[in-house]
Amino acid sequence: MFTELFNLIDLRNEVLVCISLSVFYISYYLLEVVKKPLLICGDGEFRDLLESQVETLREPFWPTPWCVEARLQTVLASLLRSRLLPPLTTTRQIVLLPDGGQVALDWVEEEGAGPTDGAAPVVVVVPGLTGGAHADYVRCVAAAARGLGARCAVFNNRGLGGLQLTTPKLYCALSHEDLAAALVAAEERAGGGPLLAVGVSLGGLILAHHLASRGETTRVRAALVLSSPLDVERAAECLARPVNAPLSWHMARCLRRTLRAHGALAGRWSAAETSRSVREFDAAFTAPHFGFASVEQYYREASLRDKLGHVRAPLLCVCAADDPFQPLAALPAREAGASSRVALAVPWRGGHIGFLERWWPSSVARDHFLSRLTHQYFAALLASPHLLHRPPPGPA
């Protein structure tokens, strides 16, 4: 009898503990996790458009309740999207560069799609570190382009996506001249439709450097940058923290794999081929390969904090406040707040290219946060064409 009583008391205690923990977590989730994104932008029509017409920036972001931690969002979002979202079917266009190198555009094919309107927009996606048309987040952007009635092309840096190196040169955050050549090719193939661009992580750095360097002459009418380390120096410091070491090691492994895949480079950079972090790889390969005296100089030149003021096309940069590579404290908020053409949107959770929602992510690409945001942003601008950048006539 006493044994049964004690067991009942223990059971009640366990139930009370579970209820208390559940109430505590639900309160924490609702009060500290679910928040409306922070928008940093100078006053003007661009800010007004973002606040009034881009719903994902006006509504609280509800991250997956069992996956709110930044590194979990980063890893699991990529793994789940890769398995849930169908891969893209593409047709490749090789773009030859003035120095003999080559990049490529992978044009997304839509099953059952008819001829594309010559005035339809074209969305060029610039993927991350070693990404291409296979990347999970590219599938989200492609779905947004489909919803806009736009064609979608995925940019491939030198040596990526199965491209052979025709010169002994890869790519870095400052390889925006390569992107410029691809954008010209995309515009020529577009047949007159507005050229839009989306850059993700390192791809966002390359795209933003193109916009800053070309200023008024860029052919890009509007751009979106997702989870890009705008201040590379501070981002490198964040990535070097012990808690981010596994992510840095994984990225370095991807870079080593790319290096070893090309005979023109393999074996010439022994220190890079044994690097254990992104900084070690950049110090051993990227900086000397592109003529920088040190990795510190490369990171300084790759940073955008002092260059955002040169951007003339509407540019929305989206970076989670808990991004392991560049949290809120490391973002160039002052520079973004001083511009009426550049905006910085900061969801409070989402990790690095994570932004996982719902109890379980959808198997439909257009339902994902990245797709909805991309669609809403470009749809709003296309409906207000006077806000789009107007490039001068003639070639870029």
N, C-alpha and C positions, 0 to 999 in steps of 0.2 A: 504493500500500500504506500509506504513512505517512498519507495523507489519510484513508483508511478507519479507521485506528487512532485518529487524532485525533477523528474524528466519533464513534467508539464511546465514547471517553473523555468527550467533551462530552455525549453522550446519557446516559451513566451518571451524570455529575454532575447533569444536569437531573433525572433520576429520583430521585437521592438528595436533592436540594433539595426536590422535591415531597413525598417521603416524610417528610422532616424537618418541613416546614411542616404537613403533614397530622397528624402525631403531636402537634406543638405545639398545633394548633388543637383537636384532639380532647381533649387533656389540659386545655386552657383551658376548653373547653365543659363537660366533666364535673366539673371542680373548682371553677370560678368562676361558671358560668352556671346549671347545673342545681342548684337548691336548694329545700328545703322552705320554704313561706311562713312569715314571721314573724307570730306572733299576739300582739297586745297587748290585754289585757282584765283587769279585776279578777277575783279569785277568786269562784267561785260556780257555780250550775247552768248559767248561760248559757255560760260558758267551757267547762265540762265537756262540754256538748252539742256545741259547735263542735269540740272536740278529738277527740271519740269518734265523731261521726256525720257530719261533713262531710268526705268523703274528699279533696276537692280541697285542703283545708287541711292534711291530714296527709301528702299525697304530694308529692314534688318536682315542680316545674313545669318541663316540658321545652319551651322555646320552639323555634320552627322554626330548625334549625341554621344556615341561610343568612340568617337575619333576626333577629339577637339585639339589634341596636342599637335604642335607644329610639324614635328618630324614624322608623326604618324600620318598626318594629312598629306605630307609630301610623298611618302612612299606608297601608302595604300591607295591614294587617289590614282596614281599612275598605274599601279598593278591592276586595280579593278577596272579602270577605263580600258586598259589594253585588252582585257578579256571580255568585257561586256559590249564594247562598241565594235561594229564590223569594220574591217580594214578598208582602205580606199583603193580604188582602181585608178591608175594614172597613166598618162602618156607623156613621155619625156621629150623636152626640147633642150638641146645643147646650146649653150651660149659661149662663144669664143671670146677670149679677153685679149687686149692689146699686147700683152707680154707673152702670149702663146699658151696661157693657162685656159682652163675651162670650168664653168659652173653649169648648173642645169636648173630648169623649171619643170616640175612634175605637175602637169595639168590634170586636175581631178575630173574623171569622167562620171557622169550621172547616168545610171541605168535607165534606159527608155527615154532619155532627154532628147528633144528635138533640136533644131538649129537655134543657136543663141542669138538674141537680138544684138545687132552691132553696137547699140548704145548702152548695152548692159554693163554694170560695173564689173571690175576685175579686182579680186582680193588676192594679194600676194602675201603668203605666210613665210616668215623668216624664223625657222625653228631654233631651238636651243643648242647647247654645247656640241653634241654629236647627233642631233635629231634630223629627221627628214619626214617624208610623207607617212612613214610608219608610226610616228609619235602619236600617243593617245590624245594629246591636246590639239593636235592638228585636225583630228577627226571632228572635234567640237567646233573649231573655226570653220571647217569645210561645211558643216551643217548650217552654221549661221549664214555663210555665203549663199548656200542653196536657198535659204529662206528669203534672202534679199533679191533672188533672181540673178545672182552674180556668178561669174566664172571664178574658179579658185585655182591658184598655182602655188606650189610649194617650192621655195628656193633651196637649192643644195649648194653648200659651200664647196670649195675645192677639196677633192679627196673624200667627200662624203657621198652616201647614197649609191655606192658602187662606181662612182666616177674615178677614172684613172687620172693620176697626176701627170700632166704633160709638161710641167715645170716643177723643179724641186721646191715648191712653196705651198704651204697650207693656208690657214686663215687665223684671224684673231679678232678681238673686239673692234679693231680699227679697220677692218677689211671692207669698208663701205664703198670703195670704188668698184669692187667686184659686184656688190649688190646693185650699184647704180647701173651697170651694164645690163644686169638681168631685168631691172625695172624698165629700161628702154625697150628691151625685147618684149616684155609683157605688154607694154603700152602699144607697141606696134601690132601685136597680135590681137589686142583688145578691140581694135576697130573703132576707136572714138569714145568708148565708155570711160567713166571716171576711174582712176587708178587709186585703190585703197590698199593699205598695208598693215599687217599685224606682225609684230616681233615678240618672240617669247624668250625670256631669260637672256642668254648671250645674243640671240637674234634680235632682241629688243635693243640691246646696246648698239649693234651694227646699224639697225634701222635709225635709231635716234641720232647717231653720229652722221649718217647720211643726211638727215633732215637739217641738222645744225650746220653742216659744212656747205650744203647747197642753198640753204636759206630760201630766197624767193624763186630760185631756178629749179627746185625739185619738181618732178612731175607728179609726185604723190599728192593727192587732193586732201586726204585725211589719214591719220594713223592711230594705231592702238598698240601699246606696249604692255606686256603682261609679265609680272614677276622678274623684272630686270634690275640688276644691281647698278642703279644710276650713279652711286658714289662707289666706285670700284675699290678705292683705298679702304674705306670703312667696311665694305662688304668682305674684303679679304681678311680683315681683323676678326669679323664675326665668324667667318668660315673656319678660322684657325682655332676657335674655342674647342676644348676637348669634347663637349657634348655633340659637336658637329663633325667630329673626326670621321665617323663611318660614312657620312655623306661625301665628304671631301675625298676619302679613299676611293669610293665608288666612281666619282667623277674622274679622278686621276686614272683609274683603271680603264675607263672608256677612252680617255685621251691616249693612253699608252697603246691601246688596241688600234686606234686610228693611225698612230705613228708607225706601228709595226706592219700595217697592212700595205705600206707603200715602200717598194724596194729602193726608190730614190732617196728615201730618208732613213729607213730602218738601218740600224747598226752604227749610225753616225752620231747618235745622241744617247750614249750609254747611261748618263745620269738621269735623263728624262725617262728612259725605259725601265728604270727601277724606282721612279718617284712614287711616294706614298700619299701625296696630297696635291691639291691643285696648285698651291703656291710652289711646291718643289718642282712640279712639271713646268710651270711658267718660268721659274728661275732658270731651269736647265735647258728649256727648249724655246718657249714662246718669245721671251725677251730677246735672247741673242738671235733667234731666227728672223726677227723683224727689226733688228738693228737698234734695240734699246740697250743702254748701258747697264741696266739693272732691272730686276722685276719691279722695284719701287717706281722707277721711271715709267715702265709700261703701265702699271696700275694708275699712276697719276695722269698719264695721257689718255687712258681709257675712260676715266671718270667724266661724267656729264654735268656735274653740278654747276660748272662755270660756263656751260655751253647751251643750256636750255633756252637762254634768252635769244639765241640766233635762230630758233625754230620758228617758221612762219606758217606751216600747215597745222591745222588743228591736231593736237596730240594729247591723248589721254593715257596716262601711265597708271597701271593698277598694280599695287603691291600690298600684300597682307602685312598687318602690323606685327605679326609673329613670324614672318618669313625668316628662317634660320640664316639666310645669306645676308639679309638686309632688313632688320626690324625697323619699326617706326623711328626710333631715335637716330638711325643712320640714314634716313631718307633726306634728300635736299628739299625740305619743305619750304624754306625761305625763298629759294629760287623759283619753285613752282608757283608760290603765292604771289610773286611779282610779275607773272606773265598772264596775259589775257588769252593766249593761244595754247598754253600748256597747262594741263590739269593733272593733279595727283589724287587718285582715289585710293583710300586705304581701308579695306575691310579689316575688322579687328582679328579675325581668324582666317585660316586658309593655307598656312604654310607656304611652300615654294611650288607654284603651279598646282596646288592642291584643290582647294575650294570644293571639298566633298560635302554634299548635302544629303538630307533625308536619312531614314534608317538604313536604306540600301540604295546605292546609286542606280539611276535608270539605265536601261539598255538602249535608249533612244538618245542620240547625241544632242539633239536640239533642246532637250530638257535640262542639260547641265548648265551650271552657272556661267562657265566660260562662253558657252554658245549663246545663251540668252543675253549676256552683257555685250558680246560682239555684235549680235543682230540689232539690239536696241540702240547701241551707240551709232552704228553706221546708218541705220534706218532714219534716225533723227536728223543726222547731218544731210543725208540725201534728200530729205523732205524740206530742208532749209539750205538750198544750194548756194545762197549768198554767203554762207559761213565756210564753204569749202575753199581750199586754197586755189588760187587762179594762177597757174604757171604762165610765164611769158610765152609767146608763140615761138615755134622753132624747136630744135633739138635741145635736150637738157645739157 
